[in-house]
Amino acid sequence: MSRSPDCAVLPAALPRSALLAYGALGLPLAMAALPVYVYVPRLYAEAAGMSLSLLGALLLGARLLDAGIDPLLGAWSDRSRRRQRLILFALPGLAIGMLALLHPPSTAAPLWLLASLLLTYFAFSLASVAHQAWGAELGSNTAERTRLTASREGFGLLGVIVAAALPGLLSSDLAQGLSGFARLFPLLLLMLASWTLLATPAAGGRTPLRASLLGDLGSVLGDRRFRQLLLVFVLNGIAAALPATLVLFFVADVLQADAWSGAFLALYFASAVAFLPLWVGLARRFGRVRSWLLSMLVAVASFVWAAGLGAGDLWPFALVCLLSGAALGADLTMPPALLADMSEQPSQGCGERPGRARAGAYFGWWNLVAKLNLALAAGLSLPLLDLVGYRPGTAGDTVGLVAVYCLLPLAFKGGAALLAWRWRDSLEMGR
């Protein structure tokens, strides 16, 4: 390998084994995230007898607090000499938090829920931000950071599928199934985290930050390209979260196929995993922004198609799940890969990369926005359904449901696509 007088030798490309090892931790992290959204509300309502209003208030308060600390956790990780130590620190808390969260007591359930949620959220957020920032630093170039992101998100999608299916496979009773899930989770976490931490190389040449924590967080927001990417991500994220929030209503009342809900969700996530290599290949050839734009067009076409479906259209909706799931693979891979490049942007020439140690701050703000996207989608879609007169369980007037599920996301997706195209040159780096 040649070496110029001014530039250091570039590191060798990561082998496939290292890419897989890095991504493996994404599986248990995704497994921990899904039960909180899907199972915990019903578990505490049925097993602990909590009122829905109190349950909703606790879940919302804990989620807002969780989102708010993500930038601080990211800045903390930038000041740590090795991000792997923060992951190792977080994992016991995640295992204990999940065990507590999925075993509600018969008394003092609200306090138990709040305490276990805060522990789980803190540990999950710290491990996630440190894992993402570590991946940004591991990649020596644009293509490698894209592959690392795809590995992490691919394992994450597999974790979602496992978490969705495992409780039902373990028991037909929800509480027993989640109890079995909670007992298996620490073992899976130990195995896959050990693979990640022992078989993934450390990021070389990194100097921890010593600057003011709040000042560093502010300087990240001062990055114009980051603000551009964040705006595209917000619009596109709401467009994806709206149908995710309403899909079960659509399947039950428009298609009148409630029994097929699980199969449709499995197809959606499996399609996202299956199409990840395609998006990585397209990104290598045409760039990540253009590949992401293509996925947006695929999603738009699938939901325009879904707007014309009705009772019994199972196979046409399976095609919608296949196409929108394929687009999800790009949504999960391209934006964080672009962000990884921004956090690792080289300075002029071949000197030190000043942004290198700030990947945690970038991903901290990113995760805050991602979590608020989910809350905003629910806060927007559910009141809109009520406003247009939709009532769950009624297969009569579903025009409002179809409009909010299929057509409203198109406006957000279209806005995201227009901005991504307008800013394509500044968003795409390293080509």
C-alpha positions, 0 to 999 in steps of 0.5 A: 500500500502506498503512503503519501508524505502527508496522509496516514495509511488508510485502515484495511477494509473490515472483513465480513466476520467483523461486520456481522459481529458489530451488527449482532448487538442490534438484535437484542436491543431491538428485542428490548424495544418492541415489548414496551410499545406492543405488550407492556400496556396490555400486560399492566392493564390486565395483570396489574389492573392499572387504569388506562389513563394512568398507564398512558400518562406513565408511558408518555412521561417516561418516553419523553424523559428517555428521549430528552436524555439521549443527547446527553448520553451521546455527549457522555459517550464522546468523552469516554475513551472506549465506547465499548465500556459504556455498552458493557456498563449498560447491559446489566441494567437492560437485563434487570430492567426487562426482567422487572418490567415484564413481571408486574407485581400485584401491588404498587404496580405504577411505581414498579412500572415507572422505575423499571421503565426508567432503568430499561430506557436508560440502559437501552439508550446508552447502549444504543447511542454508544453502539451507533457512534462506535459503528460510525468510527469503525468505518474507514469510508462511506461504503464501509459505514453503509455496510456497518449500518446495514448489518446493525439494522438487519440484526435489529429487524430480526430482533423485532421479528423474534420479539413479536413471535416469541411470547406467543410461541412460549405460551398462549397466555400473555403474562406467561409468554412475556415472563418466559421472554424476559427469562430468555432475554438476558441469555440472548443478550449475553451471547450476542453482546459477547460476540459484538464486544469480543469480535469487533475491532476497536475504533483506532485513533480516537481522542475523547472530547474534553470540551463543554458538554452543552457547548458540544451539543450546541455545535452539533446542531450548528451543522447545517447539513445535519439540520437538513438531514434531520428535517428530511428524516423527520418528514420521512419518519412521520410518513413511515410511523403513521401507517405503522400506528394504524395498520392493525385498524386498516387490516381489521376494518378495511380488509376485514382480515384481523386474523391475518395481522400477524402474517402481514407484519411478519411479511413487512419486516421480513421484506425489510431484511431481505431487501437490505443487500439490494439497497446497499448495492444501489447505494454503492453504485448510485449514492445513498441519497438517490437510493433513499429517494428510490425507496420513497417512490416505492413506498408512495406507489405501495400506499397509493395502491393500498388506498383502493383496497377493500374487504378480502383483498389479502394478496394485494395487501400482501404486495403492499407489505412486501413493497413498503417493507422493502422501502423500510430497509432503505429508511433504516439504513440510508439516513443513519449511514449518511449521519455516520459520514457527517459525524466522521467528516474529514477536515481539509487535507489529511489531518485529524478528523475533528468531528470524529469524537462527536459521533455520540452527540450526533446520534444522541440528537438523532435518537431523540428525534426518532423517538419523538417521531413515533409520539408525534405520529400517534398524537397526529393520527389518532385524533385525526381518526376521531375527527373524521368519525372513524370508530374501531371495530366498525366495518362501515364508514372507513373512508377517513381511516383510508385517508389517514392511513394511505394518503396522509403519509404521502404528503409527508413522504413527498415533502421529504423526497423534495427536500432530499432531492434539493439537498442531495449534494450536501447530504451525500458525502464521500463520493 
